[in-house]
Amino acid sequence: MNIQKNLDTLKNSIPKEITLIAVSKTKSIKEILLAYNHGHKIFGENKIQEMTSKWETLPKDIEWHMIGHVQRNKVKYMAPYVSMIHGVDSLKLLKEINKQGKNNNRCINCLIQIRIADESSKFGMNRSELEELYENLKYNQYKYVKICGLMGMATNTVDGFKIYKEFEHLKSLYNEFKNKFSSFNYLSMGMSADYKIAIDLGSNMIRVGSKIFGVRN
């Protein structure tokens, strides 16, 4: 598995304005360094303990994105360094991130996760919950978080039309709320199996693991 060749192939196949997050969960320090030494510096993890261990070991100019489900009691462990938290799926979690951002004197970038898939294992807000969050933010100041956009994960299926419709729904919500959240810049959707569909529908941030590092054991 040639990680550097895979990176080149992937980057040459997507528009330059797309932010590529190399999903490095379960991957070794050696494998991540192969990508890093080839010039890639944005990595995504889904477990805070694993990500923190890697952050402590690897170069400090790496941007670490937390792309998994977040438990509020673990936010404090990544608050000193995390570049972006993708899975903000409740106001309670956003308040905790703001609290830990204040404790570390830094503003933490966040994406609101929208549930677009049918699978019960997927997390995220629906449209009415997103509207409630927006209304709360209008009247309460959260100085240590920045809402940068929306994130969603499509159903794990080979049905391309279903994936298309789910991403289309997320894009429509993004377009609607972009006019309300002045800080919206990112629509994060698309992984190894469906990033091409996501990009066609307007994604500007994709999360790709197996296409870079190979299939996980």
Secondary structure, 3 states (H helix, E strand, C coil): CCHHHHHHHHHHHCCCCCEEEEECCCCCHHHHHHHHCCCCCEEEECCHHHHHHHHHHCCCCCEEEECCCCCHHHHHHHCCCCCEEEEECCHHHHHHHHHHHHHCCCCEEEEEEECCCCCCCCCCECHHHHHHHHHHHHHCCCCCEEEEEEECCCCCCCCHHHHHHHHHHHHHHHHHHHCCCCCCCEEECCCCCCHHHHHHCCCCEEEECHHHHCCCC
